[in-house]
Amino acid sequence: MVLSPIWVNFSLSENEMQKFRDNIAKGFLIPPPNKNYEIEIILVDGSIFPHTGRITFADPMYNSETGTFLIRSSVENPKGILRPNQYVRVRVKGAIRPSAILVPQQSVQLGAKGHFVWVVNPDDTVQQRPVEVGEWYGNNWFINTGLKDGERVVVEGGLSLRPELKVKTQPYAEKTVSASGGGVSAANYPEVKSSPAPKH
């Protein structure tokens, strides 16, 4: 028996829901028209289900036992790939991040006063810049405040830097496999790998 459409239930934690609302209130996120979010379904093998769903119900009540809010979506299932009680993951799509800045995760460091990045100035000196981080996106991090479009940030070699130190940069290429290794030597012109902070 093929169930089509079929319900796909998922949940958001109280912290996730509050962060989502805060991002909208601060202008970091713009919901789609009429809050018509698209639900992408990821099967257990990592493949994407060929049909997307729409949210049909969002429980306004917080479940104190699970610590979550229940959300239900409806999706067409013509070939019966989805089955009752099957485990899947979902990705909620449709919101827009205006003028978002996205940087590699390893460029963000945590100091005594919070998160920061090393910014490479036009004269190739570096400065420490406090940033407010947002959500993860793959191996990258959204930066809510602290960076401008096109600024260069140090991705590798930042552990041995100090303010106003002059550096020699080379473009950063993301690796498919992470490699262990130390920072650059504390020479007068250490070599670092930098990446521009693009709008996303």
C-alpha positions as CSV (number, residue, x, y, z in Angstrom):
1,M,0.0,0.0,0.0
2,V,1.4,3.4,-1.1
3,L,0.7,6.3,1.2
4,S,0.7,9.5,-0.9
5,P,0.8,12.2,0.4
6,I,2.5,11.1,3.6
7,W,3.2,13.0,6.8
8,V,6.8,13.7,7.8
9,N,7.1,14.8,11.5
10,F,10.1,16.5,12.9
11,S,10.9,18.7,15.9
12,L,12.8,21.8,16.9
13,S,14.3,22.2,20.3
14,E,13.3,25.2,22.4
15,N,16.8,26.7,21.9
16,E,16.7,26.2,18.1
17,M,13.2,27.8,18.0
18,Q,14.3,30.8,20.1
19,K,17.5,31.3,18.0
20,F,15.4,31.1,14.8
21,R,13.0,33.8,16.1
22,D,15.9,36.0,17.3
23,N,17.5,35.8,13.9
24,I,14.3,37.0,12.2
25,A,13.8,39.8,14.8
26,K,17.4,41.0,14.2
27,G,17.0,40.9,10.4
28,F,19.5,38.1,9.9
29,L,16.8,35.9,8.4
30,I,13.9,36.8,6.2
31,P,11.1,34.2,6.1
32,P,9.6,33.2,2.7
33,P,6.3,34.8,1.6
34,N,3.4,33.6,3.8
35,K,6.0,31.5,5.7
36,N,5.7,28.9,3.0
37,Y,8.9,26.9,3.9
38,E,10.0,24.0,1.7
39,I,11.0,20.8,3.4
40,E,13.8,18.8,1.8
41,I,14.0,15.2,2.9
42,I,17.3,13.3,3.4
43,L,17.1,9.5,3.4
44,V,19.2,7.3,5.6
45,D,21.8,6.7,2.9
46,G,22.3,10.5,2.5
47,S,20.4,10.8,-0.8
48,I,17.8,13.5,-1.3
49,F,14.2,12.4,-1.7
50,P,12.9,13.6,-5.1
51,H,9.9,15.4,-3.8
52,T,9.8,18.3,-1.4
53,G,7.1,18.9,1.3
54,R,5.3,21.8,2.9
55,I,4.7,22.5,6.5
56,T,1.0,21.8,7.4
57,F,1.1,22.0,11.1
58,A,3.3,23.5,13.8
59,D,2.4,22.8,17.4
60,P,2.3,26.0,19.4
61,M,2.7,24.1,22.6
62,Y,6.1,23.2,24.0
63,N,6.5,19.5,25.0
64,S,8.2,19.6,28.4
65,E,9.0,15.8,28.2
66,T,11.0,16.0,25.0
67,G,12.0,19.6,25.1
68,T,10.8,20.2,21.6
69,F,8.1,21.7,19.3
70,L,6.4,19.3,16.9
71,I,6.3,20.2,13.2
72,R,4.5,18.3,10.6
73,S,4.9,18.4,6.8
74,S,3.1,16.7,3.9
75,V,5.0,15.3,0.9
76,E,4.0,13.5,-2.2
77,N,5.2,9.9,-2.1
78,P,4.0,8.3,-5.5
79,K,6.5,5.4,-5.5
80,G,6.1,4.5,-1.8
81,I,9.7,5.2,-0.9
82,L,8.7,6.7,2.4
83,R,7.1,4.3,4.9
84,P,5.4,4.8,8.2
85,N,7.8,5.1,11.1
86,Q,10.8,5.4,8.8
87,Y,13.7,7.6,10.0
88,V,14.7,10.5,7.8
89,R,16.3,13.9,8.2
90,V,14.9,17.1,7.0
91,R,16.2,20.5,5.9
92,V,13.9,23.5,6.1
93,K,14.5,25.8,3.1
94,G,13.1,29.1,1.9
95,A,14.4,31.7,4.4
96,I,16.9,34.3,3.0
97,R,20.0,35.6,4.7
98,P,20.4,39.1,3.3
99,S,24.1,40.2,2.9
100,A,25.2,37.1,4.8
101,I,29.0,36.5,5.4
102,L,30.2,32.9,5.3
103,V,33.8,32.0,6.4
104,P,35.6,28.6,6.9
105,Q,35.1,27.3,10.4
106,Q,38.8,27.1,11.2
107,S,39.2,30.8,10.6
108,V,37.1,31.6,13.7
109,Q,38.9,31.4,17.1
110,L,37.7,31.7,20.6
111,G,39.4,34.1,23.0
112,A,38.7,35.4,26.5
113,K,36.3,38.0,25.1
114,G,34.5,35.8,22.6
115,H,34.9,34.7,19.0
116,F,37.3,36.6,16.7
117,V,39.1,36.3,13.3
118,W,42.3,37.6,12.0
119,V,41.7,40.1,9.2
120,V,44.4,40.8,6.6
121,N,44.6,44.6,5.9
122,P,45.4,46.0,2.4
123,D,49.1,46.4,3.5
124,D,49.2,42.7,4.5
125,T,49.3,43.4,8.2
126,V,46.8,41.6,10.4
127,Q,44.4,42.7,13.0
128,Q,42.2,40.8,15.5
129,R,38.5,41.4,14.8
130,P,35.7,40.4,17.2
131,V,32.8,38.7,15.4
132,E,29.4,37.4,16.3
133,V,28.9,34.0,14.8
134,G,25.7,32.5,13.5
135,E,24.8,29.0,12.4
136,W,27.0,26.4,10.8
137,Y,26.7,25.7,7.1
138,G,28.7,22.6,6.1
139,N,32.3,23.3,7.1
140,N,31.6,27.1,7.3
141,W,30.2,29.5,9.7
142,F,27.8,32.4,9.2
143,I,29.1,35.7,10.6
144,N,26.3,37.9,11.9
145,T,28.4,41.0,12.7
146,G,32.1,42.0,12.5
147,L,33.1,41.4,8.9
148,K,32.4,43.2,5.6
149,D,32.0,41.7,2.1
150,G,35.4,41.1,0.5
151,E,37.6,41.4,3.6
152,R,40.3,38.7,3.8
153,V,40.5,36.5,6.9
154,V,43.2,34.1,7.9
155,V,42.2,30.5,7.7
156,E,45.4,28.6,8.4
157,G,48.4,29.8,10.4
158,G,46.6,32.1,12.8
159,L,47.8,30.6,16.0
160,S,51.2,32.5,15.9
161,L,49.9,35.9,14.8
162,R,49.9,39.1,16.7
163,P,48.3,42.5,15.8
164,E,50.1,44.6,13.1
165,L,52.3,41.6,12.1
166,K,53.0,41.6,8.4
167,V,52.2,38.4,6.6
168,K,52.6,36.7,3.2
169,T,49.2,35.3,2.0
170,Q,48.2,32.7,-0.4
171,P,44.6,31.7,-1.4
172,Y,42.9,29.1,0.7
173,A,41.6,25.9,-0.9
174,E,39.3,23.8,1.1
175,K,40.5,20.3,1.6
176,T,38.2,17.3,1.4
177,V,40.3,15.6,4.1
178,S,41.5,17.6,7.1
179,A,45.2,17.4,7.8
180,S,46.8,17.9,11.2
181,G,49.6,20.4,11.5
182,G,50.9,23.3,13.4
183,G,50.8,27.0,12.8
184,V,53.3,29.1,10.9
185,S,56.6,29.9,12.4
186,A,56.9,33.3,14.1
187,A,59.1,34.8,11.4
188,N,58.9,38.5,10.3
189,Y,56.8,37.5,7.3
190,P,54.9,34.3,8.2
191,E,52.9,32.7,5.4
192,V,49.2,32.3,6.1
193,K,46.3,31.1,4.0
194,S,43.5,33.6,3.7
195,S,40.0,33.6,2.3
196,P,37.8,36.6,1.2
197,A,34.6,36.9,3.2
198,P,31.9,36.7,0.5
199,K,28.3,37.5,0.7
200,H,26.2,34.3,0.6
